[in-house]
Amino acid sequence: MSTTINVVELFAGVGGFRLGLERADKSVFKTVWANQWEPSRKSQHAFDCYTSHFSEGEQVNTDIALVPNTTFEALDIDLVVGGFPCQDYSVARSLSGEKGLQGKKGVLFWEIKRVLENSHPRFVLLENVDRLLKSPSKQRGRDFAVMLAVFRDLGYSVEWRVINAAEYGHAQRRRRVFIFAYKNELEYAKKQQALTHERLLFQEGFFASSFPVENEPFKKRYATTTLPLDVVAISDEFSFEFHTAGVMHKGEVTTTQPTAKEIAPTPLAAIIEPEVEETYYLTEAEDEKFTYLRGAKKIERISATGHKYIYAEGGMSPVDDLALPGRTMLTSEGSVNRSTHIIEVNGRKRYLTPLECERLNGFDDNWTEGMLPRMRYFCMGNALVVPLITTMGKKIKEINEQEPEQDLQITFHL
Ligand SMILES: C[S@@+](CC[C@H](N)C(=O)[O-])C[C@H]1O[C@@H](n2cnc3c(N)ncnc32)[C@H](O)[C@@H]1O
């Protein structure tokens, strides 16, 4: 059965998820509702870029927290996607009722929860920084455990995996955690549950079947746990070492650290423009500044409590190696910052151009054209490696095709 998959794209940025899914199959993935709002900015560059590329479906430029539940209730959707920040997911018991949860204000994961509670999609695909698995540092794993418990309570199973795009052939060593949740009533969920967790995590699961890994975990890292039933108890005292991949079904968690069966990465040399404008070359002063920023240093600093300490950082190579894929691009790319890429071409040092940054993420050339260069860098630092989403999209399409039509109607349109 080849059916349409109706998509809601949250925190849409310049549309990395949508582009990736449409490249997987434009006739199947239909983004019916998208939301993007850059807090405290008058100009909404990312949203403008999004609407310049996509016209179908409703596109909403407002704080997601202001969108009423009725909007989500009215949507008939199958898949929710979104990249969202790593924030504090701790919860308290809500004053209004024993069972209600009270998360911190402004935490975007609670908005995702609200969308799911009101629209019941079959599938959810999220992206976050890999730090999410370990946060906060004083109670490692708490935030991710809260998130998993929320999915458990909404009737989803979850698979997660940290993927380094360069290990699967792409031009950037960007490591991000991808989280795929699917409703427990699906035939797919039943098939997954029939597998051992080893088979699921190393061969046949959502991620392992599309991003191949070796059969053995790195350093034998493998652990299981059961999430407490009470989410407030998880928030107050639960701590666990989540590894880079795992699965959760009805609160039972198995986690491990697979090693990628690597595909040769795309080196920076393959994505750079042969000729660029003079403005991208470093001035003598910028060159000096970058040499200092990227060099090893020890600096005496004074802490907030007035205590003196030595801040030390190791040296980086003066320029990024063109034979390697790029490092992770941040929103500060293009500014005078230690993490900004500097390359040397024909004996001259220069920045990456915005177009080269689009290529690092696998967007179409000139995707963000029309914005100021500073904003183009910013939007690419926020975005994701699009071809990874295309691979995941193909897998979601395959899973969806195997679901019996009748069951879906009974389960989801009551
Ligand atoms: C990590 S980025 C996602 C980028 C996106 N995946 C892409 O391909 O460009 C998160 C996005 O969430 C947006 N955002 C932050 N707070 C928001 C809010 N309260 N409501 C709606 N969007 C928000 C930011 O402007 C940013 O573009």
The ligand as a Gaussian input file, in Angstrom:
#p B3LYP/6-31G(d) Opt

LIG

0 1
 C       17.685000      23.517000      15.603000
 S       16.779000      24.642000      14.681000
 C       16.010000      23.585000      13.512000
 C       16.522000      23.789000      12.141000
 C       15.828000      22.997000      11.047000
 N       15.803000      21.587000      11.282000
 C       16.440000      23.303000       9.699000
 O       16.664000      22.383000       8.921000
 O       16.711000      24.465000       9.416000
 C       15.450000      25.077000      15.765000
 C       14.512000      26.129000      15.218000
 O       13.484000      26.352000      16.180000
 C       13.097000      27.716000      16.086000
 N       12.408000      28.082000      17.355000
 C       12.965000      28.363000      18.564000
 N       12.022000      28.657000      19.472000
 C       10.824000      28.543000      18.833000
 C        9.467000      28.715000      19.257000
 N        9.171000      29.051000      20.504000
 N        8.471000      28.517000      18.358000
 C        8.766000      28.151000      17.082000
 N       10.039000      27.981000      16.610000
 C       11.059000      28.168000      17.492000
 C       14.416000      28.452000      15.864000
 O       14.204000      29.688000      15.248000
 C       15.186000      27.468000      14.968000
 O       15.044000      27.808000      13.620000

